[in-house]
Amino acid sequence: MPIQRGNPPNMKNVRGTVYNHFVRVDQPKSMIFVSGQLSRDDEGKQVGVGSMLEQTRQCIRNIEKSLLAAGAQLSDIVWTTVYTTDIREFKQIVAAREEFFKDNLPTSTMVEINHLSEPGMLVEIQVIAAI
């Protein structure tokens, strides 16, 4: 299944280490939709209280676990949506993402919201992967 990731000519990607403007997937065998992941450990307890960086890392770890259970990996992600309660912490979210995503960058949308489903949660990430 060919996957093409990129950016249109003459359209600058100001955050090229975090996302691509487009991902084209031709004839995927499977699409995997991962529900929004919060910063919870395996027991469901909140991780990284007060730290956007650590909460984002834990969200990505949880995404990776879900993808592995479904037969995929982080490099198969083609779409991300990030919900944060504080867009001023954008750089911390980016720093965590750069730790996990080096190549095969997905598309990405980030939205600031008032609250997540549990007090103290600062970020939630959902993804779509193609294999």
Rosetta blueprint (number, residue, H / E / L):
1 M L
2 P L
3 I E
4 Q E
5 R E
6 G E
7 N L
8 P L
9 P L
10 N L
11 M L
12 K L
13 N L
14 V L
15 R L
16 G L
17 T L
18 V L
19 Y L
20 N L
21 H L
22 F E
23 V E
24 R E
25 V E
26 D L
27 Q L
28 P L
29 K L
30 S L
31 M E
32 I E
33 F E
34 V E
35 S E
36 G E
37 Q E
38 L L
39 S L
40 R E
41 D L
42 D L
43 E L
44 G L
45 K L
46 Q E
47 V L
48 G L
49 V L
50 G L
51 S L
52 M H
53 L H
54 E H
55 Q H
56 T H
57 R H
58 Q H
59 C H
60 I H
61 R H
62 N H
63 I H
64 E H
65 K H
66 S H
67 L H
68 L H
69 A H
70 A L
71 G L
72 A L
73 Q L
74 L H
75 S H
76 D H
77 I E
78 V E
79 W E
80 T E
81 T E
82 V E
83 Y E
84 T E
85 T L
86 D L
87 I H
88 R H
89 E H
90 F H
91 K H
92 Q H
93 I H
94 V H
95 A H
96 A H
97 R H
98 E H
99 E H
100 F H
101 F L
102 K L
103 D L
104 N L
105 L L
106 P L
107 T E
108 S E
109 T E
110 M E
111 V E
112 E E
113 I L
114 N L
115 H L
116 L L
117 S L
118 E L
119 P L
120 G L
121 M L
122 L L
123 V E
124 E E
125 I E
126 Q E
127 V E
128 I E
129 A E
130 A E
131 I L
